[in-house]
């Protein structure tokens, strides 16, 4: 009953070498409520602090980054989520649910594009579809490193039905003994070095916004997703390395899809991505399979279809002709190297795609540099347009949330000198008093059963001497008064327990059975 409306701000600050927090309520209109509350313990000590005057408590606890769990604890904690918190899609207009995606599947299938879990089958072709493992030092001090799964419980293949995933876990094109994994979101070059060089602990919480507002669109590289050079636009030019994962070899376009005279391979993603930890706008890229003109794959626009597959063609061992995946308009969100442990490429905050463009240009490309640039990718999605829906019919925000340790980010450009700072409101939780409509609605929920009472209630009474009427749907604390038809008080109950009913034995306050009526 103490919860107040309004906007609250929490700010972490440093004092005497320790990080503390303070919180205040903005615009409360009361000097008492505007008093700032300071932490009783530093962040290094987990402590729940009750702020009674606002009806809230504060509990800050530092958390490990994703992928930080030690090998010996794997399988021992049923709540373990490998740093993943949640993923959700929010529509500005909930009647226009147009965004869909290609869901991950298990087993030896190209649609097994998220390599989480512990699958390690050595049989062909399953070995091409195994989960990803990484080497870590032996926690017991042994000389040999341990091979452990990157995501042992498959947590990250559950995000939004397996339609979004960390880049560290996406598949890459590879061939072994005549069997080829195709349609993988990662580049073909360097045998998956881009994925293997990415670090799960570098994941950040992001918001990816799809919008019709062209003023907010992101200038970015358009990436070739066709595996076979001969089928890609520009692939006939032997002097150009038209590799999957490099710039499309079509003229750059403006926001209307018309050539803009800015060289090759640049377009516009209809939206933007924000790093929730820092507030920075992030670089993006999206893919197209330029051979799939029937799926909008050759127009340099982000406009996926709703088609995952179209029929089956015998002897098509690469499966390219029936695996459509909406034209492969994959979406990529890149991190900022300054906040990452992976320092192999200097990826800045949003620079209109300039750093990526320079290293992904097919002419004279250095594949190792291109792979390291790709390794700074944080999140990947394979969006589709939902069947019978319209592209960008409503603004959509894809929210991907992971644990991150409290740390200092770029103090020169970010509020609060780069230290954590949060704002929230309590509008949906505030206590409302004096609302007679709500009170009457609650009163209408209360029932007397059976009603009318004809000397026996078969569901409650167990013998001829029993007489029971129940009053149901009661709050935890209440006073119930029972009157006869002339208004004389017969019985009173003071209820204070979590049950939702009381049983009346049809006796008055003196324990005398009442008369009919």
Secondary structure in CASP SS format (residue, H / E / C, confidence):
PFRMAT SS
TARGET T0000
AUTHOR 0000-0000-0000
METHOD secondary structure of the structure
MODEL  1
X C 1.00
X C 1.00
X C 1.00
X C 1.00
X C 1.00
X C 1.00
X E 1.00
X E 1.00
X E 1.00
X E 1.00
X E 1.00
X E 1.00
X E 1.00
X E 1.00
X E 1.00
X C 1.00
X C 1.00
X E 1.00
X E 1.00
X E 1.00
X E 1.00
X E 1.00
X E 1.00
X E 1.00
X E 1.00
X E 1.00
X C 1.00
X C 1.00
X C 1.00
X C 1.00
X C 1.00
X C 1.00
X C 1.00
X C 1.00
X C 1.00
X C 1.00
X E 1.00
X E 1.00
X C 1.00
X C 1.00
X C 1.00
X C 1.00
X C 1.00
X C 1.00
X C 1.00
X C 1.00
X E 1.00
X E 1.00
X E 1.00
X E 1.00
X E 1.00
X H 1.00
X H 1.00
X H 1.00
X C 1.00
X E 1.00
X E 1.00
X E 1.00
X E 1.00
X E 1.00
X C 1.00
X C 1.00
X C 1.00
X C 1.00
X C 1.00
X C 1.00
X C 1.00
X C 1.00
X C 1.00
X C 1.00
X H 1.00
X H 1.00
X H 1.00
X C 1.00
X C 1.00
X C 1.00
X C 1.00
X C 1.00
X C 1.00
X C 1.00
X C 1.00
X C 1.00
X C 1.00
X E 1.00
X E 1.00
X E 1.00
X E 1.00
X E 1.00
X E 1.00
X E 1.00
X E 1.00
X C 1.00
X C 1.00
X C 1.00
X C 1.00
X C 1.00
X C 1.00
X C 1.00
X E 1.00
X E 1.00
X E 1.00
X C 1.00
X C 1.00
X C 1.00
X C 1.00
X C 1.00
X C 1.00
X C 1.00
X C 1.00
X C 1.00
X C 1.00
X C 1.00
X C 1.00
X E 1.00
X C 1.00
X C 1.00
X C 1.00
X C 1.00
X C 1.00
X C 1.00
X C 1.00
X C 1.00
X C 1.00
X C 1.00
X C 1.00
X H 1.00
X H 1.00
X H 1.00
X H 1.00
X C 1.00
X C 1.00
X C 1.00
X E 1.00
X E 1.00
X E 1.00
X E 1.00
X C 1.00
X C 1.00
X C 1.00
X C 1.00
X C 1.00
X C 1.00
X C 1.00
X C 1.00
X C 1.00
X E 1.00
X E 1.00
X E 1.00
X E 1.00
X C 1.00
X C 1.00
X C 1.00
X C 1.00
X C 1.00
X H 1.00
X H 1.00
X H 1.00
X H 1.00
X H 1.00
X H 1.00
X H 1.00
X C 1.00
X C 1.00
X E 1.00
X E 1.00
X E 1.00
X H 1.00
X H 1.00
X H 1.00
X E 1.00
X C 1.00
X E 1.00
X C 1.00
X E 1.00
X E 1.00
X E 1.00
X C 1.00
X C 1.00
X E 1.00
X E 1.00
X E 1.00
X C 1.00
X C 1.00
X C 1.00
X C 1.00
X E 1.00
X C 1.00
X C 1.00
X H 1.00
X H 1.00
X H 1.00
X H 1.00
X H 1.00
X H 1.00
X H 1.00
X H 1.00
X H 1.00
X C 1.00
X C 1.00
X H 1.00
X H 1.00
X H 1.00
X C 1.00
X C 1.00
X C 1.00
X E 1.00
X E 1.00
X E 1.00
X E 1.00
X E 1.00
X C 1.00
X C 1.00
X C 1.00
X H 1.00
X H 1.00
X H 1.00
X C 1.00
X E 1.00
X E 1.00
X E 1.00
X E 1.00
X E 1.00
X E 1.00
X E 1.00
X C 1.00
X C 1.00
X C 1.00
X C 1.00
X H 1.00
X H 1.00
X H 1.00
X C 1.00
X C 1.00
X C 1.00
X C 1.00
X C 1.00
X C 1.00
X C 1.00
X C 1.00
X C 1.00
X C 1.00
X C 1.00
X C 1.00
X C 1.00
X C 1.00
X C 1.00
X E 1.00
X C 1.00
X C 1.00
X C 1.00
X E 1.00
X E 1.00
X E 1.00
X C 1.00
X C 1.00
X C 1.00
X C 1.00
X C 1.00
X E 1.00
X E 1.00
X E 1.00
X E 1.00
X E 1.00
X E 1.00
X C 1.00
X E 1.00
X E 1.00
X E 1.00
X E 1.00
X C 1.00
X E 1.00
X E 1.00
X E 1.00
X E 1.00
X E 1.00
X C 1.00
X C 1.00
X C 1.00
X C 1.00
X C 1.00
X E 1.00
X C 1.00
X C 1.00
X E 1.00
X E 1.00
X E 1.00
X E 1.00
X E 1.00
X C 1.00
X C 1.00
X C 1.00
X C 1.00
X H 1.00
X H 1.00
X H 1.00
X C 1.00
X C 1.00
X C 1.00
X C 1.00
X C 1.00
X C 1.00
X C 1.00
X C 1.00
X C 1.00
X C 1.00
X C 1.00
X C 1.00
X C 1.00
X E 1.00
X C 1.00
X C 1.00
X C 1.00
X C 1.00
X C 1.00
X C 1.00
X C 1.00
X C 1.00
X C 1.00
X C 1.00
X C 1.00
X C 1.00
X C 1.00
X E 1.00
X C 1.00
X H 1.00
X H 1.00
X H 1.00
X C 1.00
X C 1.00
X C 1.00
X E 1.00
X E 1.00
X E 1.00
X E 1.00
X C 1.00
X C 1.00
X H 1.00
X H 1.00
X H 1.00
X C 1.00
X C 1.00
X C 1.00
X C 1.00
X C 1.00
X C 1.00
X C 1.00
X C 1.00
X C 1.00
X C 1.00
X C 1.00
X C 1.00
X C 1.00
X C 1.00
X H 1.00
X H 1.00
X H 1.00
X H 1.00
X H 1.00
X H 1.00
X H 1.00
X C 1.00
X C 1.00
X C 1.00
X C 1.00
X C 1.00
X C 1.00
X H 1.00
X H 1.00
X H 1.00
X H 1.00
X H 1.00
X H 1.00
X H 1.00
X H 1.00
X C 1.00
X C 1.00
X E 1.00
X E 1.00
X E 1.00
X E 1.00
X E 1.00
X C 1.00
X E 1.00
X E 1.00
X E 1.00
X C 1.00
X C 1.00
X C 1.00
X C 1.00
X C 1.00
X C 1.00
X C 1.00
X C 1.00
X C 1.00
X C 1.00
X E 1.00
X E 1.00
X E 1.00
X E 1.00
X E 1.00
X E 1.00
X E 1.00
X C 1.00
X C 1.00
X C 1.00
X C 1.00
X C 1.00
X C 1.00
X C 1.00
X C 1.00
X C 1.00
X C 1.00
X C 1.00
X C 1.00
X H 1.00
X H 1.00
X H 1.00
X H 1.00
X C 1.00
X C 1.00
X E 1.00
X E 1.00
X E 1.00
X E 1.00
X E 1.00
X C 1.00
X C 1.00
X C 1.00
X C 1.00
X C 1.00
X C 1.00
X C 1.00
X C 1.00
X C 1.00
X C 1.00
X H 1.00
X H 1.00
X H 1.00
X H 1.00
X H 1.00
X H 1.00
X H 1.00
X H 1.00
X H 1.00
X C 1.00
X C 1.00
X E 1.00
X E 1.00
X E 1.00
X C 1.00
X C 1.00
X C 1.00
X C 1.00
X C 1.00
X C 1.00
X C 1.00
X C 1.00
X C 1.00
X C 1.00
X C 1.00
X C 1.00
X C 1.00
X C 1.00
X C 1.00
X C 1.00
X C 1.00
X C 1.00
X C 1.00
X E 1.00
X E 1.00
X E 1.00
X E 1.00
X C 1.00
X C 1.00
X C 1.00
X C 1.00
X E 1.00
X E 1.00
X E 1.00
X E 1.00
X E 1.00
X E 1.00
X E 1.00
X C 1.00
X C 1.00
X C 1.00
X C 1.00
X C 1.00
X E 1.00
X E 1.00
X E 1.00
X E 1.00
X E 1.00
X E 1.00
X E 1.00
X E 1.00
X C 1.00
X C 1.00
X C 1.00
X C 1.00
X E 1.00
X E 1.00
X E 1.00
X E 1.00
X C 1.00
X C 1.00
X E 1.00
X C 1.00
X C 1.00
X C 1.00
X C 1.00
X C 1.00
X E 1.00
X C 1.00
X C 1.00
X C 1.00
X C 1.00
END
